[in-house]
Amino acid sequence: MSIKLAEATIDDKDIDELVEWLKTYPRLTKGSLTIEFEDKWSNYLGSKHSTFVNSGSSANLLMLATLMEAGDLEAGDAVIVPALSWATDLAPVMQLGLKPLLCDCNTSDYSVDLDHFLDLIKNGVIEKDISGAKIRHRPKAAILVPVLGLAPNMEYLSDICNKNKVILLEDCCEALGSEYKGQKLGTFGEMSTFSTYFGHHISTIEGGVVCTSNAKYNQILKCIRSHGWDRDMSQEYQDTLRGFWDVSEFDSLYTFYHAGFNVRATDLQAFLGLRQLDKIDAISKVRNENLHYYLKYLDMNSIEEGGSFISNFAFPVVTENREQVVKILQENDIEVRPMICGSMGKQPFYVKKYGECTLPNADIIKERGLYLPNHHLLSEKDIKFICNLIKDIL
């Protein structure tokens, strides 16, 4: 029996419908279906605006770049980044000239350690410049990653950020459908990001979404997604920018108001996405049920607290016997992975620039952490088989 880490959510019916649609010779690049998909995503999540892009990584880049174009961040400002996260949570911070402050994880939901997070918010990090003078870097923004879809204490984290005027951002690429006290993750911060890559909760082949209820951020997102021109902005914003810069309608075709990118998705992907969104509630339900099967067969306590709902991306395991667990799973043709990156403070691209960063919990995750399969095609029988293989080792 082979058990994969992830399975495709695009099924034969989706492909057949896509083929029939292609036979109508539609527009394939970004067009009306993209707008329809963005509106449907916003309605599902409970956010006012959504911007469809070519990947979750591009979504993270656009989220930070939007804050800079809005004047709410500038080069040199500090941003909290969870040590247990993904490369493209950290990389855009570095690429845009911002200062990353790595925050340790906790050992329950594996999101940020609340004490360390509060300390970084209050005190920042003190470093010496070239002259030897001490500089204190206090964060202007914080990226929060709900690891594997587990729900952090969003009430506490939101409150801390609000009181200290730190912009809260959410990378929910592993958490589509998860909720904290009935509110979907991705609706607590000023902006949030999602991934629709294969193996995530739903797929558009490749893709990502940036969500916000801030009208100004939404307009900038739409602008910098496509080069920096105004074509996807509202008429009001177009008129304001063209009037301020004295741009004629003809010249506006190739006038660029923000330093932009080209990270558009396509209507082909949006066609799939519209059908995928019809499945997300059912997929989230199965992922949540599978989470409880893992807890049951491994004799572990529930990790849903405070009225949360976990649309689990994969099941986390931390054990001193990681090598034994990985070996027996691989021998039985069951896919297994490290628990994300372990610690960003040990990743080569971070170490090359800043040196190693020691963080107790994240360092343990790096050495002992792994995650087990969870997807919509996984059965209780599959999970029981996995758990029986590793239970004695754990």
CORCORVEN-V175125 format. One record per residue. N is the residue number from 0. NEAR is the number of other C-alpha atoms within 8 Angstrom. D_FIRST is the distance of its C-alpha to the first C-alpha in whole Angstrom. Layout:
BEGIN
n=N near=NEAR d_first=D_FIRST
n=N near=NEAR d_first=D_FIRST
END
This chain:
BEGIN
n=0 near=4 d_first=0
n=1 near=6 d_first=4
n=2 near=9 d_first=7
n=3 near=8 d_first=10
n=4 near=12 d_first=13
n=5 near=9 d_first=15
n=6 near=10 d_first=15
n=7 near=8 d_first=18
n=8 near=10 d_first=20
n=9 near=11 d_first=22
n=10 near=7 d_first=21
n=11 near=6 d_first=23
n=12 near=6 d_first=26
n=13 near=10 d_first=27
n=14 near=9 d_first=27
n=15 near=8 d_first=29
n=16 near=8 d_first=31
n=17 near=10 d_first=31
n=18 near=8 d_first=32
n=19 near=8 d_first=35
n=20 near=9 d_first=36
n=21 near=8 d_first=37
n=22 near=7 d_first=39
n=23 near=6 d_first=41
n=24 near=6 d_first=42
n=25 near=7 d_first=42
n=26 near=7 d_first=42
n=27 near=8 d_first=39
n=28 near=8 d_first=41
n=29 near=11 d_first=41
n=30 near=10 d_first=43
n=31 near=7 d_first=44
n=32 near=10 d_first=40
n=33 near=14 d_first=39
n=34 near=8 d_first=42
n=35 near=9 d_first=41
n=36 near=12 d_first=37
n=37 near=12 d_first=39
n=38 near=10 d_first=41
n=39 near=10 d_first=38
n=40 near=10 d_first=36
n=41 near=13 d_first=39
n=42 near=9 d_first=40
n=43 near=6 d_first=36
n=44 near=9 d_first=36
n=45 near=8 d_first=40
n=46 near=11 d_first=42
n=47 near=10 d_first=45
n=48 near=13 d_first=43
n=49 near=14 d_first=40
n=50 near=11 d_first=40
n=51 near=12 d_first=37
n=52 near=15 d_first=37
n=53 near=12 d_first=34
n=54 near=14 d_first=32
n=55 near=16 d_first=32
n=56 near=10 d_first=33
n=57 near=11 d_first=36
n=58 near=15 d_first=37
n=59 near=14 d_first=37
n=60 near=10 d_first=40
n=61 near=12 d_first=42
n=62 near=13 d_first=42
n=63 near=10 d_first=44
n=64 near=9 d_first=46
n=65 near=12 d_first=47
n=66 near=11 d_first=48
n=67 near=11 d_first=50
n=68 near=11 d_first=51
n=69 near=10 d_first=53
n=70 near=7 d_first=54
n=71 near=7 d_first=52
n=72 near=10 d_first=51
n=73 near=8 d_first=53
n=74 near=8 d_first=52
n=75 near=7 d_first=52
n=76 near=12 d_first=51
n=77 near=13 d_first=48
n=78 near=14 d_first=45
n=79 near=13 d_first=43
n=80 near=14 d_first=39
n=81 near=15 d_first=36
n=82 near=13 d_first=35
n=83 near=15 d_first=32
n=84 near=14 d_first=31
n=85 near=9 d_first=30
n=86 near=8 d_first=32
n=87 near=9 d_first=34
n=88 near=13 d_first=35
n=89 near=11 d_first=37
n=90 near=8 d_first=38
n=91 near=11 d_first=40
n=92 near=13 d_first=42
n=93 near=10 d_first=43
n=94 near=7 d_first=44
n=95 near=8 d_first=46
n=96 near=8 d_first=48
n=97 near=13 d_first=47
n=98 near=10 d_first=47
n=99 near=11 d_first=44
n=100 near=12 d_first=44
n=101 near=10 d_first=40
n=102 near=14 d_first=40
n=103 near=15 d_first=38
n=104 near=13 d_first=35
n=105 near=11 d_first=35
n=106 near=6 d_first=32
n=107 near=5 d_first=31
n=108 near=11 d_first=31
n=109 near=12 d_first=31
n=110 near=13 d_first=33
n=111 near=13 d_first=37
n=112 near=11 d_first=38
n=113 near=8 d_first=41
n=114 near=6 d_first=44
n=115 near=10 d_first=43
n=116 near=11 d_first=43
n=117 near=9 d_first=46
n=118 near=9 d_first=48
n=119 near=14 d_first=47
n=120 near=13 d_first=48
n=121 near=8 d_first=52
n=122 near=8 d_first=52
n=123 near=12 d_first=50
n=124 near=9 d_first=50
n=125 near=8 d_first=53
n=126 near=8 d_first=53
n=127 near=9 d_first=56
n=128 near=8 d_first=57
n=129 near=5 d_first=59
n=130 near=5 d_first=62
n=131 near=6 d_first=61
n=132 near=7 d_first=61
n=133 near=8 d_first=59
n=134 near=8 d_first=57
n=135 near=9 d_first=55
n=136 near=10 d_first=52
n=137 near=12 d_first=52
n=138 near=14 d_first=49
n=139 near=11 d_first=50
n=140 near=11 d_first=46
n=141 near=12 d_first=43
n=142 near=13 d_first=39
n=143 near=12 d_first=37
n=144 near=11 d_first=33
n=145 near=16 d_first=31
n=146 near=13 d_first=28
n=147 near=11 d_first=25
n=148 near=15 d_first=27
n=149 near=15 d_first=28
n=150 near=16 d_first=32
n=151 near=8 d_first=35
n=152 near=7 d_first=38
n=153 near=9 d_first=39
n=154 near=6 d_first=43
n=155 near=7 d_first=44
n=156 near=9 d_first=43
n=157 near=11 d_first=44
n=158 near=8 d_first=47
n=159 near=10 d_first=48
n=160 near=12 d_first=47
n=161 near=9 d_first=50
n=162 near=7 d_first=52
n=163 near=8 d_first=52
n=164 near=7 d_first=52
n=165 near=12 d_first=49
n=166 near=11 d_first=47
n=167 near=14 d_first=44
n=168 near=12 d_first=41
n=169 near=15 d_first=37
n=170 near=15 d_first=34
n=171 near=15 d_first=32
n=172 near=11 d_first=29
n=173 near=15 d_first=26
n=174 near=16 d_first=28
n=175 near=12 d_first=29
n=176 near=11 d_first=29
n=177 near=16 d_first=30
n=178 near=12 d_first=33
n=179 near=15 d_first=36
n=180 near=8 d_first=38
n=181 near=8 d_first=37
n=182 near=7 d_first=38
n=183 near=11 d_first=35
n=184 near=14 d_first=35
n=185 near=13 d_first=36
n=186 near=13 d_first=40
n=187 near=9 d_first=41
n=188 near=11 d_first=42
n=189 near=11 d_first=45
n=190 near=14 d_first=42
n=191 near=15 d_first=38
n=192 near=17 d_first=35
n=193 near=14 d_first=32
n=194 near=14 d_first=29
n=195 near=17 d_first=28
n=196 near=14 d_first=25
n=197 near=12 d_first=22
n=198 near=11 d_first=20
n=199 near=12 d_first=23
n=200 near=13 d_first=23
n=201 near=15 d_first=25
n=202 near=17 d_first=25
n=203 near=14 d_first=28
n=204 near=8 d_first=26
n=205 near=11 d_first=29
n=206 near=16 d_first=31
n=207 near=17 d_first=33
n=208 near=15 d_first=35
n=209 near=16 d_first=38
n=210 near=14 d_first=40
n=211 near=15 d_first=43
n=212 near=10 d_first=46
n=213 near=9 d_first=48
n=214 near=8 d_first=50
n=215 near=7 d_first=52
n=216 near=11 d_first=48
n=217 near=13 d_first=47
n=218 near=12 d_first=50
n=219 near=13 d_first=49
n=220 near=12 d_first=45
n=221 near=11 d_first=46
n=222 near=16 d_first=49
n=223 near=16 d_first=47
n=224 near=14 d_first=44
n=225 near=12 d_first=46
n=226 near=12 d_first=48
n=227 near=14 d_first=50
n=228 near=16 d_first=52
n=229 near=11 d_first=53
n=230 near=7 d_first=52
n=231 near=8 d_first=49
n=232 near=11 d_first=51
n=233 near=7 d_first=53
n=234 near=6 d_first=57
n=235 near=6 d_first=58
n=236 near=9 d_first=57
n=237 near=11 d_first=57
n=238 near=8 d_first=61
n=239 near=8 d_first=61
n=240 near=9 d_first=60
n=241 near=11 d_first=62
n=242 near=8 d_first=65
n=243 near=7 d_first=65
n=244 near=6 d_first=64
n=245 near=6 d_first=67
n=246 near=10 d_first=64
n=247 near=7 d_first=65
n=248 near=6 d_first=62
n=249 near=5 d_first=62
n=250 near=8 d_first=62
n=251 near=11 d_first=59
n=252 near=8 d_first=57
n=253 near=6 d_first=56
n=254 near=10 d_first=57
n=255 near=10 d_first=55
n=256 near=8 d_first=56
n=257 near=11 d_first=53
n=258 near=9 d_first=51
n=259 near=12 d_first=48
n=260 near=9 d_first=45
n=261 near=8 d_first=43
n=262 near=10 d_first=40
n=263 near=10 d_first=40
n=264 near=13 d_first=37
n=265 near=11 d_first=37
n=266 near=14 d_first=38
n=267 near=8 d_first=34
n=268 near=12 d_first=32
n=269 near=13 d_first=34
n=270 near=12 d_first=34
n=271 near=13 d_first=30
n=272 near=12 d_first=31
n=273 near=11 d_first=33
n=274 near=9 d_first=30
n=275 near=13 d_first=28
n=276 near=10 d_first=30
n=277 near=7 d_first=30
n=278 near=9 d_first=27
n=279 near=11 d_first=27
n=280 near=8 d_first=28
n=281 near=7 d_first=25
n=282 near=11 d_first=23
n=283 near=16 d_first=24
n=284 near=9 d_first=24
n=285 near=10 d_first=21
n=286 near=15 d_first=20
n=287 near=12 d_first=23
n=288 near=8 d_first=21
n=289 near=13 d_first=18
n=290 near=11 d_first=21
n=291 near=9 d_first=22
n=292 near=11 d_first=19
n=293 near=12 d_first=18
n=294 near=11 d_first=22
n=295 near=8 d_first=22
n=296 near=11 d_first=19
n=297 near=8 d_first=20
n=298 near=6 d_first=24
n=299 near=7 d_first=25
n=300 near=5 d_first=28
n=301 near=7 d_first=28
n=302 near=7 d_first=29
n=303 near=10 d_first=30
n=304 near=6 d_first=34
n=305 near=6 d_first=37
n=306 near=8 d_first=36
n=307 near=12 d_first=33
n=308 near=12 d_first=30
n=309 near=15 d_first=27
n=310 near=14 d_first=25
n=311 near=16 d_first=23
n=312 near=13 d_first=22
n=313 near=11 d_first=19
n=314 near=12 d_first=19
n=315 near=10 d_first=22
n=316 near=8 d_first=22
n=317 near=9 d_first=25
n=318 near=8 d_first=25
n=319 near=5 d_first=27
n=320 near=9 d_first=24
n=321 near=11 d_first=22
n=322 near=6 d_first=21
n=323 near=8 d_first=20
n=324 near=11 d_first=17
n=325 near=9 d_first=16
n=326 near=8 d_first=16
n=327 near=10 d_first=13
n=328 near=14 d_first=11
n=329 near=10 d_first=11
n=330 near=7 d_first=11
n=331 near=8 d_first=7
n=332 near=9 d_first=7
n=333 near=12 d_first=8
n=334 near=11 d_first=11
n=335 near=12 d_first=15
n=336 near=8 d_first=18
n=337 near=10 d_first=22
n=338 near=11 d_first=24
n=339 near=9 d_first=25
n=340 near=12 d_first=28
n=341 near=16 d_first=29
n=342 near=14 d_first=33
n=343 near=15 d_first=34
n=344 near=13 d_first=37
n=345 near=10 d_first=35
n=346 near=9 d_first=34
n=347 near=6 d_first=36
n=348 near=6 d_first=38
n=349 near=12 d_first=39
n=350 near=12 d_first=40
n=351 near=7 d_first=42
n=352 near=6 d_first=44
n=353 near=6 d_first=45
n=354 near=8 d_first=44
n=355 near=8 d_first=41
n=356 near=7 d_first=41
n=357 near=7 d_first=40
n=358 near=10 d_first=39
n=359 near=7 d_first=38
n=360 near=10 d_first=35
n=361 near=13 d_first=33
n=362 near=11 d_first=33
n=363 near=10 d_first=31
n=364 near=13 d_first=29
n=365 near=12 d_first=29
n=366 near=7 d_first=28
n=367 near=11 d_first=26
n=368 near=15 d_first=24
n=369 near=14 d_first=21
n=370 near=12 d_first=19
n=371 near=12 d_first=15
n=372 near=12 d_first=14
n=373 near=14 d_first=16
n=374 near=14 d_first=16
n=375 near=9 d_first=17
n=376 near=5 d_first=14
n=377 near=9 d_first=12
n=378 near=7 d_first=13
n=379 near=8 d_first=14
n=380 near=6 d_first=11
n=381 near=9 d_first=9
n=382 near=13 d_first=12
n=383 near=11 d_first=13
n=384 near=8 d_first=10
n=385 near=10 d_first=11
n=386 near=11 d_first=14
n=387 near=9 d_first=14
n=388 near=9 d_first=13
n=389 near=11 d_first=16
n=390 near=8 d_first=19
n=391 near=6 d_first=21
n=392 near=7 d_first=21
n=393 near=7 d_first=22
END
